Amino acid sequence: MATLTLIGEPFPGWDSALQAAAAQDLTEAVAVAAPRGCSARLLIAKGTEAPVLESPRARVETLPLKAGMLPVLWQSGASARPLDGEFVHALTPMVPLRSRDEGDGTQTSVAIPHGIAWQAPELMGTTQARLFRSFVRRAVRLADVIVTSTHATASALQEHFGPELAVQVLPLAAPTRIMRPSDAAERRVELGLPSTYVVTTAAPGEFGRLEWILDAMHADPSLPALVVLSGSFPAPGDPQNTESADPKLAAAIPTELQHRITVVRPRELEDIGAVLSGAELLALPQAGIGTGYELLAALSAGVPALHGGIAVAAELAFEGGIGAEDAAAFAGELSRIMSDDAERSRLSVLAEDQSRSYSWASTAWHLWEIHANI
């Protein structure tokens, strides 16, 4: 019977660790949801630590290549030959593809996680954005099915490639590694977090809009402390989000606000879950949020979101979030929400309710359905 192969090595970038963790969760869920006699396989690169999968119908296989070689080699059609006849799914556009004859048994579904490579390519870096666009073009041309996690991203793809592009929406879930960990309280203490805080993944600049929050804090001294998750959002000219991004963030924080702001660079993915789950509110002023895994994790912890009105965030958060499309409106909403305990409690309930719309079990079931219909 069929084995659904999932690509465990994601497109390199600021969210690659989250995408890899999501691929592991999806592999486990695909194995559990597999029809009788079917199974799941996770492909990882040489040197990548193999995850332990609980389902007996899931296995991990290691490629003879290191992860750093894949973005170059997988642009060649020849690299896809070992997957001939396979059912393949990738959570990012980095997947080996080639032209095939009809009826050879090969099925490929490829997810396009976001449109940042077109909307703000400078955030990925020129080389990374060009490579991302190249992989997407190949997927549009050669994959059997293109999927996205939101209707907003699907619409963005159709605006770029034309309304005739067939895109299916396959909602995702938060990687379990950034859900609230059992030692969340201890991790928050180790990270030096305040007892009450707003958390953000925003970055400085026109696209990252961290300044929207800083301006709000200047205007309203009663606002609680701010925790900035560094490394969860791309920084201009720093596609890998290495340590060099931190000085840019530090330079953007005014001296008079430094005592109210804590910058956290997660030591491991579980730190993200600890930070998100302890917040009163997730502030997302930025003009793009990537796949939105941090937002999904916050919702699951009952943490509502205040976002900049972008379509992806509005769709994912729905009633568990509030949009404000300019700096003044954002500052006003931030002050209103943080001064009203009843409103935050109401939004928290709605956030947790909305989070029930997302599960890897549901994603896996729909993924099998997509491949059954190819």
HURASUL-V738953 format. One record per residue. N is the residue number from 1. RES is the residue in three letters. OMEGA is omega in whole degrees, 0 to 359 (NA if undefined). Layout:
n: (N;N)
res: (RES;RES)
omega: (OMEGA;OMEGA)
This chain:
n: (1;2;3;4;5;6;7;8;9;10;11;12;13;14;15;16;17;18;19;20;21;22;23;24;25;26;27;28;29;30;31;32;33;34;35;36;37;38;39;40;41;42;43;44;45;46;47;48;49;50;51;52;53;54;55;56;57;58;59;60;61;62;63;64;65;66;67;68;69;70;71;72;73;74;75;76;77;78;79;80;81;82;83;84;85;86;87;88;89;90;91;92;93;94;95;96;97;98;99;100;101;102;103;104;105;106;107;108;109;110;111;112;113;114;115;116;117;118;119;120;121;122;123;124;125;126;127;128;129;130;131;132;133;134;135;136;137;138;139;140;141;142;143;144;145;146;147;148;149;150;151;152;153;154;155;156;157;158;159;160;161;162;163;164;165;166;167;168;169;170;171;172;173;174;175;176;177;178;179;180;181;182;183;184;185;186;187;188;189;190;191;192;193;194;195;196;197;198;199;200;201;202;203;204;205;206;207;208;209;210;211;212;213;214;215;216;217;218;219;220;221;222;223;224;225;226;227;228;229;230;231;232;233;234;235;236;237;238;239;240;241;242;243;244;245;246;247;248;249;250;251;252;253;254;255;256;257;258;259;260;261;262;263;264;265;266;267;268;269;270;271;272;273;274;275;276;277;278;279;280;281;282;283;284;285;286;287;288;289;290;291;292;293;294;295;296;297;298;299;300;301;302;303;304;305;306;307;308;309;310;311;312;313;314;315;316;317;318;319;320;321;322;323;324;325;326;327;328;329;330;331;332;333;334;335;336;337;338;339;340;341;342;343;344;345;346;347;348;349;350;351;352;353;354;355;356;357;358;359;360;361;362;363;364;365;366;367;368;369;370;371;372;373;374)
res: (MET;ALA;THR;LEU;THR;LEU;ILE;GLY;GLU;PRO;PHE;PRO;GLY;TRP;ASP;SER;ALA;LEU;GLN;ALA;ALA;ALA;ALA;GLN;ASP;LEU;THR;GLU;ALA;VAL;ALA;VAL;ALA;ALA;PRO;ARG;GLY;CYS;SER;ALA;ARG;LEU;LEU;ILE;ALA;LYS;GLY;THR;GLU;ALA;PRO;VAL;LEU;GLU;SER;PRO;ARG;ALA;ARG;VAL;GLU;THR;LEU;PRO;LEU;LYS;ALA;GLY;MET;LEU;PRO;VAL;LEU;TRP;GLN;SER;GLY;ALA;SER;ALA;ARG;PRO;LEU;ASP;GLY;GLU;PHE;VAL;HIS;ALA;LEU;THR;PRO;MET;VAL;PRO;LEU;ARG;SER;ARG;ASP;GLU;GLY;ASP;GLY;THR;GLN;THR;SER;VAL;ALA;ILE;PRO;HIS;GLY;ILE;ALA;TRP;GLN;ALA;PRO;GLU;LEU;MET;GLY;THR;THR;GLN;ALA;ARG;LEU;PHE;ARG;SER;PHE;VAL;ARG;ARG;ALA;VAL;ARG;LEU;ALA;ASP;VAL;ILE;VAL;THR;SER;THR;HIS;ALA;THR;ALA;SER;ALA;LEU;GLN;GLU;HIS;PHE;GLY;PRO;GLU;LEU;ALA;VAL;GLN;VAL;LEU;PRO;LEU;ALA;ALA;PRO;THR;ARG;ILE;MET;ARG;PRO;SER;ASP;ALA;ALA;GLU;ARG;ARG;VAL;GLU;LEU;GLY;LEU;PRO;SER;THR;TYR;VAL;VAL;THR;THR;ALA;ALA;PRO;GLY;GLU;PHE;GLY;ARG;LEU;GLU;TRP;ILE;LEU;ASP;ALA;MET;HIS;ALA;ASP;PRO;SER;LEU;PRO;ALA;LEU;VAL;VAL;LEU;SER;GLY;SER;PHE;PRO;ALA;PRO;GLY;ASP;PRO;GLN;ASN;THR;GLU;SER;ALA;ASP;PRO;LYS;LEU;ALA;ALA;ALA;ILE;PRO;THR;GLU;LEU;GLN;HIS;ARG;ILE;THR;VAL;VAL;ARG;PRO;ARG;GLU;LEU;GLU;ASP;ILE;GLY;ALA;VAL;LEU;SER;GLY;ALA;GLU;LEU;LEU;ALA;LEU;PRO;GLN;ALA;GLY;ILE;GLY;THR;GLY;TYR;GLU;LEU;LEU;ALA;ALA;LEU;SER;ALA;GLY;VAL;PRO;ALA;LEU;HIS;GLY;GLY;ILE;ALA;VAL;ALA;ALA;GLU;LEU;ALA;PHE;GLU;GLY;GLY;ILE;GLY;ALA;GLU;ASP;ALA;ALA;ALA;PHE;ALA;GLY;GLU;LEU;SER;ARG;ILE;MET;SER;ASP;ASP;ALA;GLU;ARG;SER;ARG;LEU;SER;VAL;LEU;ALA;GLU;ASP;GLN;SER;ARG;SER;TYR;SER;TRP;ALA;SER;THR;ALA;TRP;HIS;LEU;TRP;GLU;ILE;HIS;ALA;ASN;ILE)
omega: (189;170;176;182;178;180;183;179;184;173;182;180;186;183;185;179;178;180;178;178;178;179;178;178;181;177;178;182;178;178;180;183;186;173;182;178;181;184;180;179;178;178;177;182;174;181;176;179;182;178;176;179;187;184;177;179;177;177;179;175;183;176;179;183;176;185;182;181;188;182;179;185;184;172;179;179;181;182;181;184;179;180;177;180;183;166;186;173;177;179;174;183;180;183;178;182;173;177;182;174;177;176;179;175;180;176;179;172;186;179;173;192;184;180;185;181;176;186;180;185;181;180;178;189;186;183;182;181;179;179;179;180;179;179;179;179;177;180;179;183;192;182;177;182;171;178;171;182;180;175;180;179;177;179;179;178;180;175;182;186;180;184;180;178;179;180;175;180;180;182;179;177;178;173;184;182;175;169;182;179;182;179;185;182;180;179;180;177;180;180;177;183;175;182;180;183;168;180;177;171;183;177;178;173;185;182;182;172;174;181;177;180;180;178;179;179;174;185;185;180;181;179;180;180;178;173;180;176;180;181;179;182;183;176;183;177;183;187;180;181;179;183;182;180;186;177;178;178;180;181;182;183;180;181;184;179;186;181;180;185;176;177;181;170;186;176;177;187;179;176;178;178;179;181;182;186;180;185;172;186;172;181;183;181;190;183;177;184;181;181;178;181;180;177;179;179;178;180;182;178;181;179;180;183;167;186;184;176;180;189;182;180;179;181;182;183;182;184;177;179;178;181;175;195;173;187;182;180;180;180;179;180;179;178;181;183;185;178;185;182;181;179;178;178;179;180;179;178;180;178;180;176;181;182;179;177;186;175;178;179;179;179;181;180;180;178;175;179;179;182;177;184;179;NA)
